[in-house]
Amino acid sequence: MSDALTHPHRPVTRTFLAKVFAIAGRGIAEKINAKFATLEARIVQLEQRPVVKYVGTHVSGMKYSEANLCTRSGSLWIATCETSSTPGESDGWKLVVKRGAA
């Protein structure tokens, strides 16, 4: 069964959908375009969030980015901002898992 929307040589694009809905009615096309714009804005917003990344055992004096995870004395910590401080000794870190509590 062939379906033009899933045909491998005819990918569904925003332009294609806009043309289809323009035929069906301008109101529908405008609603679809508005939804696409909302979703695209949300994707941009999500992509700007810091990426959570485990960077290993804490190294004194090393610069850590927001959302970096590291271990120190058996506990897991996450950086709440860019910091080169020691986990547990400043507001730049938040305890995720306490040693022995996993």
Contact map, one row per residue, 1 for C-alpha under 8 A:
111000000000000000000000000000000000000000000000000000000000000000000000000000000000000000000000000000
111100100000000000000000000000000000000000000000000000000000000000000000000000000000000000000000000000
111111100000000000000000000000000000000000000000000000000000000000000000000000000000000000000000000000
011111100100000000000000000000000000000000000000000000000000000000000000000000000000000000000000000000
001111100111000000000000000000000000000000000000000000000000000000000000000000000000000000000000000000
001111110111000000000000000000000000000000000000000000000000000000000000000000000000000000000000000000
011111111110000000000000000000000000000000000000000000000000000000000000000000000000000000000000000000
000001111110000000000000000000000000000000000000000000000000000000000000000000000000000000000000000000
000000111110000000000000000000000000000000000000000000000000000000000000000000000000000000000000000000
000111111111000000000000000000000000000000000000000000000000000000000000000000000000000000000000000000
000011111111100000000000000000000000000000000000000000000000000000000000000000000000000000000000000000
000011000111110110000000000000000000000000000000000000000000000000000000000000000000000000000000000000
000000000011111110000000000000000000000000000000000000000000000000000000000000000000000000000000000000
000000000001111111000000000000000000000000000000000000000000000000000000000000000000000000000000000000
000000000000111111100000000000000000000000000000000000000000000000000000000000000000000000000000000000
000000000001111111110000000000000000000000000000000000000000000000000000000000000000000000000000000000
000000000001111111111000000010000000000000000000000000000000000000000000000000000000000000000000000000
000000000000011111111100000010011000000000000000000000000000000000000000000000000000000000000000000000
000000000000001111111110000010000000000000000000000000000000000000000000000000000000000000000000000000
000000000000000111111111000000000000000000000000000000000000000000000000000000000000000000000000000000
000000000000000011111111110110000000000000000000000000000000000000000000000000000000000000000000000000
000000000000000001111111110110000000000000000000000000000000000000000000000000000000000000000000000000
000000000000000000111111110000000000000000000000000000000000000000000000000000000000000000000000000000
000000000000000000011111110100000000000000000000000000000000000000000000000000000000000000000000000000
000000000000000000001111111110000000000000000000000000000000000000000000000000000000000000000000000000
000000000000000000001111111111000000000000000000000000000000000000000000000000000000000000000000000000
000000000000000000000000111111100000000000000000000000000000000000000000000000000000000000000000000000
000000000000000000001101111111110000000000000000000000000000000000000000000000000000000000000000000000
000000000000000011101100111111111000000000000000000000000000000000000000000000000000000000000000000000
000000000000000000000000011111111100000000000000000000000000000000000000000000000000000000000000000000
000000000000000000000000001111111110000000000000000000000000000000000000000000000000000000000000000000
000000000000000001000000000111111111000000000000000000000000000000000000000000000000000000000000000000
000000000000000001000000000011111111100000000000000000000000000000000000000000000000000000000000000000
000000000000000000000000000001111111110000000000000000000000000000000000000000000000000000000000000000
000000000000000000000000000000111111111000000000000000000000000000000000000000000000000000000000000000
000000000000000000000000000000011111111100000000000000000000000000000000000000000000000000000000000000
000000000000000000000000000000001111111110000000000000000000000000000000000000000000000000000000000000
000000000000000000000000000000000111111111000000000000000000000000000000000000000000000000000000000000
000000000000000000000000000000000011111111100000000000000000000000000000000000000000000000000000000000
000000000000000000000000000000000001111111110000000000000000000000000000000000000000000000000000000000
000000000000000000000000000000000000111111111000000000000000000000000000000000000000000000000000000000
000000000000000000000000000000000000011111111100000000000000000000000000000000000000000000000000000000
000000000000000000000000000000000000001111111110000000000000000000000000000000000000000000000000000000
000000000000000000000000000000000000000111111111000000000000000000000000000000000000000000000000000000
000000000000000000000000000000000000000011111111100000000000000000000000000000000000000000000000000000
000000000000000000000000000000000000000001111111100000000000000000000000000000000000000000000000000000
000000000000000000000000000000000000000000111111100000000000000000000000000000000000000000000000000000
000000000000000000000000000000000000000000011111110000000000000000000000000000000000000000000000000000
000000000000000000000000000000000000000000001111111000000000000000000000000000000000000000000000000000
000000000000000000000000000000000000000000000001111100000000000001100000000000000000000000000000000000
000000000000000000000000000000000000000000000000111110000000000000110000000000000000000000000000000000
000000000000000000000000000000000000000000000000011111000000000000111000000000000000000000000000000000
000000000000000000000000000000000000000000000000001111100000000000111000000000000000000000000000000000
000000000000000000000000000000000000000000000000000111110000000000011100000000000000000000000000000000
000000000000000000000000000000000000000000000000000011111000000000011100000000000000000000000000000000
000000000000000000000000000000000000000000000000000001111100000000001110000000000000000000000000000000
000000000000000000000000000000000000000000000000000000111110000000000111000000000000000000000000000000
000000000000000000000000000000000000000000000000000000011111010000000111000000000000011000000000000000
000000000000000000000000000000000000000000000000000000001111110000000000000000000000000000000000000000
000000000000000000000000000000000000000000000000000000000111110000000000000000000001110000000000000000
000000000000000000000000000000000000000000000000000000000011111000000000000000000001110000000000000000
000000000000000000000000000000000000000000000000000000000111111100000000000000000001000000000000000000
000000000000000000000000000000000000000000000000000000000000111110000000000000000111000000000000000000
000000000000000000000000000000000000000000000000000000000000011111010000000000100111000000000000000000
000000000000000000000000000000000000000000000000000000000000001111110000000000101110000000000000000000
000000000000000000000000000000000000000000000000010000000000000111110000000001111110000000000000000000
000000000000000000000000000000000000000000000000011110000000000011111000000001111000000000000000000000
000000000000000000000000000000000000000000000000001111100000000111111100000001100000000000000000000000
000000000000000000000000000000000000000000000000000111110000000000111110000111100000000000000000000000
000000000000000000000000000000000000000000000000000001111100000000011111000111000000000000000000000000
000000000000000000000000000000000000000000000000000000011100000000001111111110000000000000000000000000
000000000000000000000000000000000000000000000000000000001100000000000111111110000000001000000000000000
000000000000000000000000000000000000000000000000000000000000000000000011111000000000000000000000001000
000000000000000000000000000000000000000000000000000000000000000000000011111100000000000000000000011100
000000000000000000000000000000000000000000000000000000000000000000000011111110000000000000000011111100
000000000000000000000000000000000000000000000000000000000000000000001111011111000000000000000011111000
000000000000000000000000000000000000000000000000000000000000000000001111001111100000001000001111100000
000000000000000000000000000000000000000000000000000000000000000001111100000111110000000000001111000000
000000000000000000000000000000000000000000000000000000000000000111111000000011111110000000011100000000
000000000000000000000000000000000000000000000000000000000000000001100000000001111100000000111100000000
000000000000000000000000000000000000000000000000000000000000000011100000000000111110000000011000000000
000000000000000000000000000000000000000000000000000000000000001111000000000000111111000000010000000000
000000000000000000000000000000000000000000000000000000000000001111000000000000101111100000010000000000
000000000000000000000000000000000000000000000000000000000001111100000000000000000111110000000000000000
000000000000000000000000000000000000000000000000000000000001100000000000000000000011111011010000000000
000000000000000000000000000000000000000000000000000000000101100000000000000000000001111111001000000000
000000000000000000000000000000000000000000000000000000000100000000000001000010000000111111011110000000
000000000000000000000000000000000000000000000000000000000000000000000000000000000000011111101110000000
000000000000000000000000000000000000000000000000000000000000000000000000000000000000111111100000000000
000000000000000000000000000000000000000000000000000000000000000000000000000000000000111111111000000000
000000000000000000000000000000000000000000000000000000000000000000000000000000010000000111111100000000
000000000000000000000000000000000000000000000000000000000000000000000000000000111110101001111100000000
000000000000000000000000000000000000000000000000000000000000000000000000000011111000011101111110000000
000000000000000000000000000000000000000000000000000000000000000000000000000011110000001100111111000000
000000000000000000000000000000000000000000000000000000000000000000000000001111000000001100001111110000
000000000000000000000000000000000000000000000000000000000000000000000000001111000000000000000111110000
000000000000000000000000000000000000000000000000000000000000000000000000001110000000000000000011111011
000000000000000000000000000000000000000000000000000000000000000000000000011100000000000000000011111111
000000000000000000000000000000000000000000000000000000000000000000000000111100000000000000000000111111
000000000000000000000000000000000000000000000000000000000000000000000000011000000000000000000000011111
000000000000000000000000000000000000000000000000000000000000000000000000000000000000000000000000111111
000000000000000000000000000000000000000000000000000000000000000000000000000000000000000000000000111111
